[in-house]
């Protein structure tokens, strides 16, 4: 995770970052810190040790640790990472600290040309749990061409999913893989071809109520193990649905981060 001391909304690169009047959202820094601490504790209580990279002044979105990289297990063993090229200049400098962290750790860093296609890491790239298949969102942030690099680097097939609703600008805002056969989704975020690919990929696709998807980023929930789901507390109907599916739900407050267009899934990076 990236510590939140410099998190704020200083520009608008997605619709969530503006208030009703078209101004910028206002973040309460103390509330943000408390929400971030609570999320960290949930991960630790579930048995995931949390490493923290310090946030940096002037990089208010760096707290969204899912976006700067795409870590993956390499076919021959060991781990690799595809570093992002952020679509917006305001976020470009966030990647460096992740690169340094992975290099120090000895992770294989996939070589990318300077003018590589835009790619926003696990914002747009999701593994189907337990299967060597990557789901790749493109259109708003990640370029479709980057998905070919992902396929080459991982040796896994990548299903290209075009995103068409700007409220759901990253794949992790409209699709939550739960286990190898189930996922939450927002159908209207995808074009017909993408929706058809997803219907073939998952036995059970559970539609999230549109208001909870847009206002509480219900699909930015995270299911790390096929059993537990961490999700914003405001996604009430989605929480009930998950419980009916036999999953254990851990509600957390992410209201301050929702003002920037992010919630649980964006606030961490899982490494192999
Ligand atoms: N303000 C950030 C942006 O628009 C939010 C990123 C949220 N991350 C995510 N994986 N959806 O880039």
Boltz pocket constraint, residues with backbone or C-beta under 6 A from the ligand:
constraints:
  - pocket:
      binder: B
      contacts: [[A, 13], [A, 14], [A, 17], [A, 61], [A, 64], [A, 66], [A, 67], [A, 91], [A, 122], [A, 123], [A, 170], [A, 172], [A, 173], [A, 260], [A, 261], [A, 262], [A, 263], [A, 265], [A, 266]]
      max_distance: 6.0
